[in-house]
Amino acid sequence: MFDNLRDSSFYEEEPNDLYKETAAKSVAAPRRRSNARFLGMSAQQRFFVSLMLLFTVCLLGTLALFLLGRMSLF
């Protein structure tokens, strides 16, 4: 049923270079490091630093709320 769908279309074929694939250039793929370190830290160290940053932000936010009078102990 759909074997000759393009041949049976009533539109004239126009040269369309937008969808043609170009020849691939010989570009070397970027090298990946096998140890995958960010800032020279291991995964456990990055996790610990992110936890410390989370607690620091929470503590500073709570302190700011106390100082601005938006929150009180009693």
N, C-alpha and C positions, 0 to 999 in steps of 0.2 A: 504494500500500500504506500509506504513512504520511500520506496527505492529511488525513484527519480523525482523527488520533490524539488530539487534545485533546477532540474532541467525543465520542469513543467511550470515554473514560476513565470509570470507575465512581465516581470521587470527586466529591463535591459541590464546586462552585466556591465558594471563600471569598474575601471581599474582602481582598486582600493589597496593601497600599500600599508594602511594602518594596522592591519591584522596579520600581515606576513611576518614570519619570524626572520630575524637577521642572523647572519652567521655569528656564532659565539666567538668572542675574542679570547685569546689565551691569557686569562687573568688568573693568577694564582689565588687560591682561596686563602683567607686570613688564617693564620695559625692559631689554634686553640691551645691554651695551656692545660696540661693534664692535672695540675693541682688546684685550679680554679680558686685562686686567692684574691680577695679584694682588700686593698690597703695592707697587704701582707699579713692578714689575720686568717685564722682557720674559721670554720663554721661555728664552732663552739664559742670562740672569742667574739665573733660578730653578734651572736645571740646575746651574750652577756652584756656587751656594750649597748645593744638596743634595749635590753631590759633596764639597764641603769638610766638610759635616756628617758624611757617611759616613766620610771619612778620619779625622776627629777622634774619632768614636766608636770606630772600630777601634783607633786609637792609644791612647786612654784605656783601652780594654778590655785591650789587650796589656800596658800599663803596670801595670794593676791585677793581672793574672795574675802578672807578675814580682814585684810587691811582696808578694803573698800566698803566693808560693812554689809556686804551681801549675804554673809553667812555668819552665824554665831554658834557658840557651843550650847547655850541654853536659851 
